[in-house]
Amino acid sequence: MAVTLRARAVLPMHGPPLDGGWVRIKGGRVVAVGRRRAAGPTIDLGDVLLLPGLVNPHTHLEFSKIPKPVPPQPPGGLAGWIPAAVAARRHAARDETAQAILSGLQESAAAGVTLLGEIATADPALSYPTHGVPRLRVFRECLGLGERRIEQSLASLRRSLDRLPASSAGISPHAPYSVKASLAATLVKLAAKQGLPVVVHLAESREEQDLIEQGTGAFRDLLESIGAWPSPPPQLLSAADWVSLACRAPRAAFVHASFLDRPTFDRLVRHRDRAAVIVCPRTALLISGRIAPVRELLAAGIHVALGTDGRGSAPDLSPLREAQALIDRGLASPQEALKMMTTSAAWAIGCERIAGRIACGRPADLVVLRPAEHSTDTYADALAPSTQVVMTLRSGRPIHPA
């Protein structure tokens, strides 16, 4: 049977808000959207806003049991954060990792999220539930600087891709400082052949640039300390070359991008038909004190999405709180920020056909928000700090509350 949900306003995200709007659901999909009067039985949700389910395009759910963000240790920055974060979760057994992932999915549902872009460092078929939680696009991480590590990483990646449906899979070459040039080319070629999106951590720190350009600095010291720096030194790609290479895949998203140089920015503009930048403001501020140039990226027509990263670097998994961090710094308007966690976020991970907007024929993945107050700006009401997530629906069924 069809059910119609009415709200104070519906924000479809591909048009203006619909005051007194409603959404009709049948068979788990949206079959009609309108305003004012609706035919048939209607459930009035009250003084709330009805939006497409939020999309979090970048998470590390395996860190979800870490109680608070891990501060960088000496020498500071990303090179000081990585070993501290790894130590914080080093002793987790497989069942504990599975519990962390489930906890992160449940927390995400409570935050209004219906789709996540997840970075998986182990075989994803072993850890990810599929029912009663948000949908997943699982990006299998792959890295390696020495030949033996590369062979192991590629073998593990191929096993994972064999177990994941193409519609929910992706490839994540980790970062310019951890992926040899030859491995980078292999990964992107594989993604292009299988029609999979890619996600790359890019331009996260100044130390990354020091390693790539000079082969020295804090990252060199870190990699040598853990036995990951081979001899002779590996060939590494610049951030700009990473953009050109990754954009041979159907979709390429670049995470953080806090330290973009002009050549890299220009490459992003050149490939904006398939390139997106995912910013995680609270993580960027913790690790480097610097957020990507969001206003310049938007002005250049580049898709900008909002992610949360993981609980190793953020206090929670709420895209709404990430949006507030951008808005408070004047880097986005409420309307722009909502687009970053719906339509642009879905586009960034190649899921724009199933998520990011309320439209007929799409899955009824929705979030119900209750603002404490109402103003003339519905988008600002949705993102006000006092606004609460009342309900999260996947295919028309609640996943929060459970």
Residue, then its C-alpha position, 0 to 999 in steps of 0.5 A: m500500500a502507498v503511504t503519504l508523508r506530509a511535513r511543514a516543508v519538503l526540501p527535494m534539493h532539485g528545486p525550492p522548498l515545498d511549503g506544506g509538501w508531501v511525499r508518497i511512498k510505495g514499494g519502498r520508492v517515491v511515487a509522487v511529490g507535491r504540496r498542499r492537498a494529497a489524495g488518499p490516506t496521509i500521515d501528518l508528521g507535524d512541524v518538521l522538515l522532510l529531506p532526502g537522506l543525508v549522504n556522508p561520502h567519506t568515513h572510516l567506520e572501523f574507528s567508531k569505537i574511539p571515544k574522542p578524536v586522537p590529537p597529533q603527536p610530535p612532530g604534529g600534523l598528519a605525520g604525527w596523527i597517523p601513528a597515534a590513530v593506528a595505536a588507538r585501534r591497533h589491538a582490535a580483533r576482527d569481531e571488535t572491528a565488526q562491532a565498531i562498524l555496526s556502531g558507526l552505521q547506527e550512529s550515522a542513521a541517528a544523524g540522518v544519514t542513509l548512504l555512506g562512502e566507506i573506506a575499507t582496510a580489510d575484506p568488506a564482505l566480512s564486516y558490513p551488515t546490509h539491512g536496517v542500516p544506511r546503504l554503503r559504497v565501500f571503497r577498498e583501500c589499497l597502498g604500497l611502496g615496495e613490490r612485496r607490499i604492492e603484490q599483497s595489496l593487489a591480491s587482497l583488493r581483487r578478492s574484495l572486489d570479487r565479493l562486492p556488487a559493482s553497484s556498491a564497490g569502489i577503489s581507494p588508492h590511499a594517498p600520494y605518499s603511500v602509493k607508488a606510481s606504478l601501483a596508482a596506474t594499475l588501480v585506476k586502470l582496474a577502476a576504469k575497466q570495471g566502471l568503479p569510482v575512486v577516492v584518494h586522500l590528497a594534499e592533506s599536509r605540507e609534509e606530503q609535498d615535501l616527500i613527493e618533491q624532495g623525498t625528505g621530511a616528516f613523512r620520510d621519517l615516519l615511513e622509515s620508522i615502520g619499515a615501509w620506505p623501500s630502497p631504492p626510493p619509489q617513484l611518487l606522483s604529484a597531487a596534480d598528476w594524481v588528479s589527471l590519473a584518477c579522473r580516468a575512472p568514471r568518477a574521482a573524489f579527492v579528500h581533504a585537499s587542504f593544501l592545493d597548489r595552483p597546478t592541482f587546482d587547475r587540473l581539478v577545474r579541467h576535470r570537473d566533469r568527473a572530479a569532486v572534492i570531499v572536505c571534512p572540516r573538523t578533521a582538517l582543523l584538528i590535523s592541519g588547522r586548515i580547510a580546503p579553499v571551498r569558496e574558490l572550488l565552488a566558484a570554479g564549478i567543482h563539486v564539493a561534498l561534506g564528509t565526517d572522516g572517522r571518530g579518530s579525528a572527529p567527535d561524531l559522525s554527523p554531517l550536520r555538525e560538519a556543515q555548521a563548521l563550514i557555515d560558522r567560518g563563512l565558507a558556505s551558505p546553509q543552502e550550499a552546505l545542504k547540497m554538499m551533504t545530499t546531491s553533491a555528496a551522492w555525485a562524488i561517490g557515483c550514487e547520484r541516481i539513487a541518492g541526494r534528492i527526493a524524486c519519483g522512482r528513487p528509493a524513499d531514503l529520507v530524513v525528518l528534521r525538527p527545528a526548534e524555531h522557524s525562519t524565512d530561510t528553511y535551509a538555515d532552519a534545517l542546519a540550526p544547532s538546535t535542530q533534531v533528527v526525528m527519523t531516518l528512513r531507508s526505502g520507506r522504513p525507519i532505520h532510526p529509531a530502530 
